[in-house]
Amino acid sequence: MAAPPPWADMETDCLAHVFRRLDLEDLAAAAPLVCRGWRRAAADPSLWRALDLRRDHVARFMPWGALAAALARRYGVARFALAGFLRLCVARARGSADDLALPPLLASPAADLEHISLQCPRLRRLALPQLPAGDEARLAELVPRWPLLEHLELDAKPSASFPALAAQLGRHCPRFASLKTSGAVKPEDAAALARSLPGLRSLCLDRSYLPRQELLTILAGCRGLRELSARGCVGFDEGDEEVARRGARIERFDVGGSRMIDELQDELAAGDDLCDSSSYVDVM
């Protein structure tokens, strides 16, 4: 029986198929160092279409972290930070990245977003951490560069620029169907969702400050919703009959754990512990 061919002699397509099981770190700092064949296969743009940079991002890019050290040696620099890794990943994708998730604590959010908007025009899914106020406003301006965007996840809802963001999504992203965020939903925010994104299919507002009237506005305007999650919110009661009636048409409708603000105040006055994850509400 003939011996199997050496890994180094495998066809590039075959190696790339195997490399799809590797983490981004291994694709960037391990596989390319084995030989020229592996380096060529690891550079296949199809391996870099989904870029989730959220896992252990702080520890991995400390100077003593294994990944940061390996990349610093590979590229001959004193320190390889997250911004450098992001640009490496985006460069390897060669414009084909369609799923990108960024971690919190970005050193230069404005510069990173600008770079992504220029180098990743085919994004379908985008997840962003909480951004400084100035960068929140900039996000709405960048949306037209992602005409294929279908899903947007924001750790914190933009405070002042959300209506502009919703308008840009409705105007420039015809496939946009899914939004996940958390924060204080103001009347103008609810009106923007109803006006600009009536065809939205999935909306997650868990742990938000969501007054009853704003929820009813969203339910009345976003007639295309198939999934709405508003768990653990403050501003309406989970047993509200009108909310339940309006939400009955939605396939997956979940408002469990939501309560009126006066109920929350009563619990605070009674000294109940509200620091667990089920009671946390983001009101940024």
Secondary structure, DSSP 8 states (H G I E B T S, - for coil): ------GGGS-HHHHHHHHTTS-HHHHHHTGGGT-HHHHHHHT-GGGGSEEE--TTHHHHTSTTSHHHHHHHHHHT-S---HHHHHHHHHHHHTT---EEE--S--S-HHHHHHHHHHH-TT-SEEEE----HHHHHHHHHHGGG-TT--EEEESS--SSSHHHHHHHHHHH-TT--EEE--SB--HHHHHHHHHH-TT--EEE-TTBB--HHHHHHHHHH-TT-SEEE-TT-BSS-TT-HHHHHHHTTSSEEE-TT-B-HHHHHHHHHTT----STTT--B--
